[in-house]
Amino acid sequence: MRHFFGLLLGFVVAGAVLLGGGWAAQVAARAAAQELDPVQDTRILIAIGVMAVLGLLIGLILVTRVSPLAAFVPSIVLLAWTLVYVLDVSRAASLVPTGAAVQQQDLAEASRGMLTLLSTGVYGMLGIALFLPVIMPSRWARRWDGEDDEEDAGWDTGD
């Protein structure tokens, strides 16, 4: 059951990194290019908050004992897309939702942000970082629910 919830969490994280991270990166890049003040533009503050929440989410997946599938799904998505980008830039760019199909401004910004993060290698870097918990055997093992041996627990019995 732990792996099923890990798989679902992996899909949520992948979507959050792609859409939320893409939108936040595009808003932050636009603000930096136009030298906007974050205090005067709330969208910039929201983008910084989205990046902080994504960093917290990724950090929790990396350090807690959730199923490694929670890290595996987004890592494979990010690494596969980076590999497609390295092999064929136009094909990788065609995977981003753009053009007439995108009606909302926020989704269009997220699409441009995804391309920015893809082309700068941020997705490849995140994919590698998220893949590390997958290759650790202790993440796949189940935690013992039974009683620990007193010697293993570090208790001195006085014998």
N, C-alpha and C positions, 0 to 999 in steps of 0.2 A: 504494500500500500504506500510505503514511503517513496518508492520509485515512481509510482503513478502520480503522486502529488508533486514530486520533483520534475516530472515531465511537463505537467501543467504549468508549474512555476517557470520552467525553462521557456515555454512559449510566451508567457507574459513578459519575462525579462527580455527576450529577443525583440518583441514588439515595442517595449519601452525604450530599449537602446536605439532601435532603428528610427521610430517615429519621434519619440520624445527627445532623444539625443540629437537627431537631425534638425528638429525645429529649434532647439535651444542653441545649437551651434550656429545656425543661420542667423538667428536674432542677435547673438553675441558678436558675430562677425560683422553684421551690418552696423551694429552700434559702435564697434571699434573703428570701422572705416569712416563713419560719419562723426566720430568723436562725440557721441551723445552721452549725457550725464545719466547714470542709472537711477538717480534719485528723482529725476524729472520724468523718466519714461518707465512706467510700471512693467511693460513687457520685458524690459531688460532684467528687472528684478525677478520676474517670474521665470525667465530663462535661466538665471543663475540658480534659483531654487530648484528647477527641474534638474539641472546638472548635479546639484548637491544630493538630491534624492536618488538619482541614478547611481552616483558614486557610492552612496550608502547601501543601496540594493545590491550592487555588484560586490562591494566589500563584504556584506553579510553572506552572500552566496559563497564567496571565496574562503571565509574563515569559519563558518558554522558547519555543523554536521547534517546539513540537508543532503538529499540524494545528489550524487554527482550528475544526474541527468539535468538538474536545474542549471548547471554550468555547461553541460555538454551541448544542449540544444542551441543556445545562443552562440557558443564558440564555433560550432560547425557552420551555422548560418553566416557568421562574420568571416570565418576563414575561407569558406567556399566562395563567397562573394568577392573576397580579396583575390583569390586565385583566378576567378573568372576575369577580374579587372586586369590582373597581370597578363593573362593570356590574350584577352580581347576586350579592349576598352569600350568599344561601341556596344558590344553585347552586354557588358556589365552596366553601362549607362541606360540601356533599354529596359533593364529590370526595375528601374525607379519609376514610380507613378508620376508621370508628367503629362503635359499637353492638355488637350481638350477634356480628357477624362477627369482632370483635377479641377474642381470648381471652387473649392475653398482656398482662401489665401494662406491659411495656416498649413494646410496639407501641401500646398505648393512650396512654402518655405521649408517644410520638413523634407521634401524631395530634394531641393537644392542643398540643404544641409547634409543629407545622406551622401550626395555626390561629393561634397567637400570632405566629409570624414572618410569616405572611401578613397578618394584620390590622394589624401595626405597620409594614409596609412594608419589612421587611428583605429579603424575597424580591424585591421590585421593585428595590431598591438593588443587590443581588447580581446580578440579571439584567442590569441596565444595565452594571455593571462587567465582567461576563463577555461582554457583546456587543461591547465595544470592540475586542478583538483580531480579531473577525470582519470589521470594516470597514477594517482595515489591509491594503492590497494586498501589502505585503512578507510577511505571514504566509501568503499563498496561494502565493507564488512559491517555486520550488524553489531550493535552495542550489546554487551552482556547485561541482562536484566537480573541475573542471579546474584547470590551473595558473593562478595569478593573475599578472597583469602586474606587473613589478617596481615600476613607478611607482605602481600602485594599491595595492600592498602596503605602501608607505611605505619601501622600501629605497633607499638611495642607492647607485647603481652606480659613482659616481666619474667618469662621462663628462663 
